[in-house]
Amino acid sequence: MERKSMTVKEIATYLGVHTDTIYKMAKENEIPHFRVRGKILFSQDAVDAWIRDQELQ
């Protein structure tokens, strides 16, 4: 089974931004994310859809 969730560090690398930016975006609900026992995770599918939506604006 392929893993589809990404950590803060992985999503920061994926998007080409600093991890601090990702923490701020998650805190302000600017990027789709979820938490498991306090750990912030990102669904790659949800982030890819969010990127497509951002491109259309």
URHUMO-V286453 format. One record per residue. N is the residue number from 1. RES is the residue in one small letter. SS is DSSP state (@ for helix, = for strand, . for the rest). PSI is psi in whole degrees, 0 to 359 (NA if undefined). OMEGA is omega in whole degrees, 0 to 359 (none if undefined). Layout:
# URHUMO-V286453
{{N:RES:SS:PSI:OMEGA} {N:RES:SS:PSI:OMEGA}}
This chain:
# URHUMO-V286453
{{1:m:.:131:181} {2:e:.:135:179} {3:r:.:131:183} {4:k:.:358:179} {5:s:=:152:183} {6:m:=:148:177} {7:t:.:174:177} {8:v:@:314:181} {9:k:@:317:180} {10:e:@:317:181} {11:i:@:327:177} {12:a:@:315:177} {13:t:@:316:180} {14:y:@:320:182} {15:l:@:348:179} {16:g:.:35:179} {17:v:.:170:180} {18:h:.:152:179} {19:t:@:327:177} {20:d:@:323:178} {21:t:@:317:180} {22:i:@:316:178} {23:y:@:317:180} {24:k:@:316:180} {25:m:@:320:179} {26:a:@:317:180} {27:k:@:322:182} {28:e:.:11:180} {29:n:.:40:178} {30:e:.:347:181} {31:i:.:139:181} {32:p:.:131:181} {33:h:.:171:174} {34:f:=:165:182} {35:r:=:141:173} {36:v:=:111:182} {37:r:.:41:176} {38:g:.:348:180} {39:k:=:130:180} {40:i:=:127:178} {41:l:=:160:183} {42:f:=:135:173} {43:s:=:124:181} {44:q:@:321:179} {45:d:@:316:180} {46:a:@:320:179} {47:v:@:320:177} {48:d:@:319:177} {49:a:@:320:178} {50:w:@:318:178} {51:i:@:314:179} {52:r:@:318:178} {53:d:@:321:180} {54:q:@:324:180} {55:e:@:332:182} {56:l:@:346:183} {57:q:.:NA:none}}
